[in-house]
Amino acid sequence: MSRIAAVHGVLPPNRYAQAEITDAIARLGILDATERRVLERLHRHAQVEYRHLVLPLDDYVKLDGFGAANDVFVAAAVDLGSQAIAEALDAAGLTPRDVDMILFTTVTGLAAPSIEARIASRLGMRPDVKRLPLFGLGCVGGAAGVARVHDYLTAKSAQVAVLLSVEFCSLTIQRDDRSIANLVAGGLFGDGVTAVVATTSEGPGPRVVDSRSHLYPDSDQVMGWDITNGGFRVVLDASVPAVVRTYLPGDVDGFLGDHGLTRKDVTAWVCHPGGPRVLEAVVEALDLPPGALDVTWRSLAEVGNLSSSSVLRVLADTMALDPPKGTPGLMIAMGPGFCSELVLLEW
């Protein structure tokens, strides 16, 4: 089996209270008085207190199109991604030359050569390092990335793999989009980078036991992007909580049951902070005990939803709590498709 040897997150230095971001978005867009009140209400209900942004707030008005925003994405992704990987490898007692495979996931920017290729060269990884850039997984990308790294390590003779998630959601804001979906996204999503180091060697850190993916039928318009001349226009349907309630209990019970486990055996739930209504749906659907998602709620309040990076930050925070050794943990994330990814851990 593979083992998660280290998880390290890096946040951009520009940190703002939710009210500051709300005011900036209101000034950036063309909102009348009624729309501004809706914006403020939606942002209050997001239960996000602070967020980190890749640019200072006043610089977003200077972005004159998708190309300018994407240039910021590429430069910051290489800088912060290099930092995250270097510090995660150092925490795991490894060097860039030890890495056999690097998987990169994002849904907020595009690059060719891809970001992990640029970082591999900057950090001095071996020229034969395997690379796997993944675009489009969105919020499910962190959990799916852990699962695919595990698949690679257990199928190959490789010993060390790195997962890098880079999400700069603020660069996708559409100033001319007055839809509820865009207003909700503007109050929920933040920016962040997370690196995970996985290895087949013995040592501290949770083991990855297994994973399971589920692509739900007739749900491709539940979440994602419409790609426009102005960049990524958010698709975010109000049916997400209903999809969670419909499918997640059966997914979780079937997955755990295949390993002789039940929900009551799980000692730590590593859940992506999709937003208040989604988290409430998860708690209700799985009948979780009070406090089961406290780490997730805290992450949502402190930094917002970081798309694929969020569940990895929750994983790092959960690891720091040191769950009982030898007990099962379950990582849960959902994203565009619409789909879910479950990862069974052993602490």
N, C-alpha and C positions, 0 to 999 in steps of 0.2 A: 504494500500500500504506500501511498505518498503521505508526506507529513508537511504541514504548514510550519515552516521554520521561523518566519517573520512576516509581519504586516506593518507597513509604514506609510502614513499619509502626510501629504504636504498641502497646505492651504495657501492661496494667494494672500499677500500682505494687506490687501484693502478690505477691511472689516467694517460693516455698517449695521446699525440697528434696522429692524424691519421698517420702521416709520420713515427713516431716511430714504430707503429704497423705494417705498411707496410714493413718496413725494417726487423723487427723481423720475420715476416711470410716468407719473401724471404729467410732469412738465415735458417729458420726451414725446409723449403721444398727443393726439388732438382729441381731448376728452371734454365733453360738456359737463355741467355741474352734476347731473344725474349719474353719468358714467363714472365720474370721479368718486361719488359716494359708493357706488358698486365696487369699484377698485379697492377702496379703503376697507369695506366690509369683508371682501374676499381675502384680503391680505391679513386682516386681523384673525379670521377664522382658520388660517393656515397653521397657526400655532408655531410659527417660526419667529424666533426672537432676533437672531443675528444671521448674517451671511457674509461670506468672503467672495469678492469679485476679482476677476483677473485684471480689470482696469479700474482706476479711480472713477467714481460716479460721473464726474464732469466730462470724462473723455468719451463716454458712449455716444454723445450727440455728434462727435466728430467722425464717427464711422459712417462712411458714405455709401455702403453697399456690402454685399456678401464677400467680395474679394478682400476688402479692408478688414472685415471681421475675421476672415479665415487666415489672413496673414498674422494677426494677433494670436490666433489659436496655435498656429504652427510654431511660432517663436516661443511662446510660453509653455507649450506642451513639451518641447525639447528641453527647455531649462528646468522646469519643475519636475518633469518626468525623470530626467537624469538624476536630480537630487533625491527623489523618492526611491529610485532603484538603488543608488549608491548607498543610501542610509539603511535600506532594508537588507541589502547584502552584508553590510558591515554588522548589523544586528544579528545576522545568521552565522557570522564567522566565515563568510565567503567573499570571493572577489569576482569582478566581472568576467575574468577568464574561466571561472568555474561554470558559467551558465551554458547549458546545452540547448535550451529553447526559450524564446521570449514571445509571449502572446500579448498583443496590444488591443485594447477595446476602447471605443468611443462612439458617441452618436452626435457630437457637437462640432466636428470639423473634419476636413479632408486634407490629405497630403500624399503625394507620390514623388520621391520615395516616402514611404510611410514613416510614421514617427519612431517606431521601434528601430528601424534601420538607421536613422540619424543618431539615435541615442546609443545604439550598439557601437557605432564608430566613435562617438565622443567618449564613451566610457572605456573603450579598449576591449570589447568582447572579442572572442575568437572569430576569425573570418568564416568558420564553418557553423556558427550558431544558427539554429533553425528559427525561422520567424513566421508568425501567424498573426497578421492584422485582421481584426474583426470590426466591421462597421454595421450599425443598425440594430444591435441587440438592446440598446437603451438601458432602462433600469434593471433588466435581467442580466446584463452583461457581467456584473461582478461575480454573481453566483455561477453563471454559465462559464465564465473564465476559469474559476477554480475547478469546475468539473472537467473542462477540456484539458487543463494542465494535468489534472490527475489521470485522465485517459491517456495522455501522451507518456507520462512517466511510467505508468504501469504496463504500457504496450511496447515500449522501447527500452533500450539499454541505457537511456539517459539517466542522470542522477540529479540534476538541478534544473529547474524551470522557473521563470519569472513571469508573473502576470502584471501588466501595467494598465491601469484605468485612468484616463484623462477626460474630464468633463468640464467644459466651460460653458455652462448653460446660458449665462448672461449674454453671450455673444449672439445668441439666436433670437433675442427679443425683437419683435416686429413692431416698429413704432406706428405703423398704419393699420394694424390689426386690432379692431375694437371688440373682437369676439370674447365671450366669457372664457373660453379655453385659454386664450392668450393672457387674459387678466389673471386667471388662476395660476398659470405657469409663472407669470412675473412675480407672484408672491410666494412661490413654493420652492423653486429650483435655485441652487447656488453653484459655486465653482469649487472644484477640488481634484486632487490627484492622489492615487493610492497604488502602492506596489506590494505585491505578495511574492514571497520566495517559498517555493515548495521543493522538497527533496525526497529521495527514497532512503536516505541514511537515517540512522537512529538519532534521537535527541528530543529536546523539549518541543512542545507544540502539538496541536490536535492532529490526529490522523484523518485523512479523507477515506471514508469507507466505501461510499457509492454515491451515485447521483441519478436523478431522473428528470427528464424533460417532458413537457406536455404542451402541445400546440392546440389551442382551442378552436373549434369550428366556427366559421362565419363571424370572425371577430377581428378581421384585418383593419377595420376602421375604428377600433376602440382606442388605439394609442399609436402615435408615430409622428411622421413629418409629411407635409406636402411640400415638395421642393419647388420653389418659385424663383423668379428673377431676383427677389430680395433675400433669398436664402431659405432657411428652414422655418416653415410655418407650422406651429404645433397642432397636432390632432390629439384631443384629449376628451373622450366621451364620458358622460356622467354614469355610464353603465359599469364602470370598473368595479365598484364595490359589489354589484350584483353578480358579476362574473366570479369574483372571489368567493362569494357565498355559495354559488352553484357548484363550483369545481374543486376548490381547495380541500375541503374535508375528505373527499374520496381520494384525491391525489396523495394527501399526507398519510391517511390510514393505510392505503394500499402499499405505499412505499415502505412505511415503518413495518407493516405486517410481513412483508417479504423478508425482513431481517429479524422477525420474532419480537418486534417491539410494538408498543402502543404510545399514544401521546403522553401518558402519565410517566413513561420512562425517560422522556426528554428533560434534561436538567438545564438546558439553556437554548432559547429560541433566538436565532440570529436572523432577524427579519428586516427586509428593506423598508425604509421609512417613506412609503409612497404618498403619504399625506394623511390627515386625520380621519377622513371617511374610510380610506382603505385600511388603515390600522384598526379602526373600530370593527370593520367587516372581518378582518383576520381573527381578532379576539373572539368575536361572536361565532364565526364559522367553526373555529377549532375549540371553542369553549375553554379558552386559556384561563389559568388562575390569575388573580390580581398581581400585577407587577411583572408578569412574564415578558412584557415588551418594554420595560422601563428603559433599557439601554437604547432601544430604537427611538422611543419618544424623546429621550434626552438629545440624541443626535439630531433629530428633526428640529428641535428648538435651537440648538447651538449653531448649526451650519446649514439647515435646510435640506432639501432633497438634492443629492449630488449625482443623480442618475446612477450609472453603473458603479461609481465609487462609494456610494452610500453604504451598501451592505458590507463592503469590505472594511469601512470604518467601524461599523457595528461589530464586525468580527474581531477587529483589533481591541475594541473596548471590552468585549466579552472575554477575550483571552486574558486581558489584564485582571479580570475578576477571578481568574483561576477556578473554573468550575470543577466539581469533583472528578478526580482521575478515573478513567475507565468508563465514564458514563457517556451516553449519547447526547449529541447536540444536533440541531437541525437548522440549516440555512435555507431561507425562503426568499425568492425574488420573483417579480413578474414584470413583463414588459411587452413591447410591440410584437405583434404576431396574431392575436394576443396569446401570451404563453407564460408558463411558469418554469422555474428551475429549482429543484430541491437537492440539497447536498447533505448527506449524512456524515456527521463528524463523530469522532470518539476523542473525548478530552484526555 
